[in-house]
Amino acid sequence: MAGYQPLVTPYCLPLDLAERLVREAGDIATLKVVLAVARLAIRQGQPAVPIAAVYSDQALRQGLRPGGTDREPRNEIAHAIDIAVARGFLIRLRGTTLSGQDLEWVALANPETIALAHHQPHQLVPRGTEPPPSIVIERPNVFSLYEQNIGPLTPLIAEQLAEALERYPPAWVEAAIVEAVHYGRRNWRYIQRILERWATEGRSDETHSRDQRARRLDPDKYLRGKYAPLFWSTE
């Protein structure tokens, strides 16, 4: 862009973003993932952190591992990143190298980083890897899905979608948008009612799965089969 002057590349957590985090972050996972990105950016000396580095960060993995389990917290980290991007705490950058490798980074969403992401995105990413010809800012899938199928993404709608992502699985929000389009009810209120109904009654496909599991249970297996002794009363 002619006349554009590159700005200092900040990778510390700026005061205004810290204040927004304290005021607006709805869950501890979002807060942890933003702090992890800030720490990793400081360590590498570049604002944009490879997404793989976020998933492999040991402190974040320990912090978001489901309590009482040894399950890998990848889904929890991915969900927290989605919310942080939707809330405007992080930006997500993507690019594809000439050799076909897809690359993804996340960075703190402060004004200087956003300006560089629009005008000189290559200054944000770590050096030493094959640079993609172009790097673009990617919005959350639900934002694009809403804008393409329902209507303009106003600040109020963006806020409501971000709140929905905090409350429901991203797949639910996307499916609710698709269902609203299917029934020709292209408005946020209808999408919201779908999500509320699923939260109360469960999604039909998930209910179906639970029914299938229930039908597979065979009481005779436990009362008369080889497992029967385990359930017999000794009285």
Solvent accessible surface area in square Angstrom, and as a share of the most:
residue,aa,sasa,rsa
1,M,166,0.74
2,A,105,0.81
3,G,72,0.69
4,Y,44,0.17
5,Q,130,0.58
6,P,69,0.43
7,L,80,0.40
8,V,130,0.75
9,T,38,0.22
10,P,35,0.22
11,Y,66,0.25
12,C,76,0.45
13,L,53,0.26
14,P,35,0.22
15,L,137,0.68
16,D,76,0.39
17,L,3,0.02
18,A,26,0.20
19,E,90,0.40
20,R,63,0.23
21,L,5,0.02
22,V,131,0.75
23,R,159,0.58
24,E,59,0.26
25,A,28,0.22
26,G,55,0.53
27,D,49,0.25
28,I,110,0.56
29,A,24,0.18
30,T,0,0.00
31,L,52,0.26
32,K,70,0.30
33,V,0,0.00
34,V,0,0.00
35,L,85,0.42
36,A,6,0.05
37,V,0,0.00
38,A,6,0.05
39,R,85,0.31
40,L,17,0.08
41,A,0,0.00
42,I,90,0.46
43,R,170,0.62
44,Q,65,0.29
45,G,30,0.29
46,Q,23,0.10
47,P,3,0.02
48,A,0,0.00
49,V,1,0.00
50,P,43,0.27
51,I,27,0.14
52,A,67,0.52
53,A,34,0.27
54,V,0,0.00
55,Y,33,0.13
56,S,67,0.43
57,D,13,0.07
58,Q,109,0.48
59,A,63,0.48
60,L,6,0.03
61,R,52,0.19
62,Q,127,0.56
63,G,31,0.30
64,L,15,0.07
65,R,74,0.27
66,P,30,0.19
67,G,75,0.72
68,G,91,0.88
69,T,68,0.40
70,D,130,0.67
71,R,111,0.41
72,E,91,0.41
73,P,1,0.00
74,R,145,0.53
75,N,107,0.55
76,E,49,0.22
77,I,1,0.00
78,A,33,0.25
79,H,53,0.24
80,A,2,0.01
81,I,2,0.01
82,D,37,0.19
83,I,4,0.02
84,A,0,0.00
85,V,14,0.08
86,A,11,0.09
87,R,31,0.11
88,G,28,0.27
89,F,0,0.00
90,L,2,0.01
91,I,15,0.08
92,R,22,0.08
93,L,0,0.00
94,R,87,0.32
95,G,10,0.10
96,T,66,0.39
97,T,6,0.03
98,L,155,0.77
99,S,88,0.57
100,G,52,0.50
101,Q,103,0.46
102,D,108,0.56
103,L,30,0.15
104,E,29,0.13
105,W,10,0.03
106,V,0,0.00
107,A,0,0.00
108,L,4,0.02
109,A,10,0.08
110,N,2,0.01
111,P,85,0.53
112,E,67,0.30
113,T,1,0.01
114,I,59,0.30
115,A,25,0.19
116,L,0,0.00
117,A,4,0.03
118,H,120,0.54
119,H,70,0.31
120,Q,56,0.25
121,P,18,0.11
122,H,76,0.34
123,Q,63,0.28
124,L,0,0.00
125,V,11,0.07
126,P,27,0.17
127,R,188,0.69
128,G,84,0.81
129,T,86,0.50
130,E,74,0.33
131,P,85,0.54
132,P,3,0.02
133,P,84,0.53
134,S,70,0.45
135,I,11,0.06
136,V,87,0.50
137,I,54,0.28
138,E,49,0.22
139,R,103,0.38
140,P,9,0.06
141,N,102,0.52
142,V,3,0.02
143,F,15,0.06
144,S,31,0.20
145,L,45,0.22
146,Y,10,0.04
147,E,72,0.32
148,Q,140,0.62
149,N,45,0.23
150,I,25,0.13
151,G,21,0.20
152,P,106,0.67
153,L,38,0.19
154,T,59,0.35
155,P,118,0.74
156,L,120,0.59
157,I,23,0.12
158,A,22,0.17
159,E,72,0.33
160,Q,47,0.21
161,L,0,0.00
162,A,2,0.01
163,E,68,0.31
164,A,5,0.04
165,L,3,0.02
166,E,50,0.22
167,R,167,0.61
168,Y,19,0.07
169,P,61,0.39
170,P,35,0.22
171,A,62,0.48
172,W,34,0.12
173,V,0,0.00
174,E,51,0.23
175,A,24,0.19
176,A,0,0.00
177,I,1,0.00
178,V,88,0.51
179,E,45,0.20
180,A,0,0.00
181,V,37,0.21
182,H,140,0.63
183,Y,130,0.49
184,G,52,0.50
185,R,110,0.40
186,R,127,0.46
187,N,58,0.30
188,W,22,0.08
189,R,120,0.44
190,Y,39,0.15
191,I,0,0.00
192,Q,50,0.22
193,R,100,0.37
194,I,4,0.02
195,L,1,0.00
196,E,72,0.32
197,R,104,0.38
198,W,15,0.05
199,A,64,0.50
200,T,116,0.68
201,E,118,0.53
202,G,21,0.20
203,R,42,0.15
204,S,92,0.59
205,D,73,0.38
206,E,66,0.29
207,T,47,0.27
208,H,103,0.46
209,S,48,0.31
210,R,111,0.41
211,D,62,0.32
212,Q,60,0.27
213,R,127,0.46
214,A,58,0.45
215,R,153,0.56
216,R,167,0.61
217,L,120,0.60
218,D,68,0.35
219,P,91,0.57
220,D,69,0.36
221,K,93,0.39
222,Y,71,0.27
223,L,105,0.52
224,R,178,0.65
225,G,33,0.32
226,K,167,0.71
227,Y,76,0.29
228,A,1,0.01
229,P,81,0.51
230,L,138,0.69
231,F,121,0.50
232,W,159,0.56
233,S,88,0.57
234,T,141,0.82
235,E,201,0.90
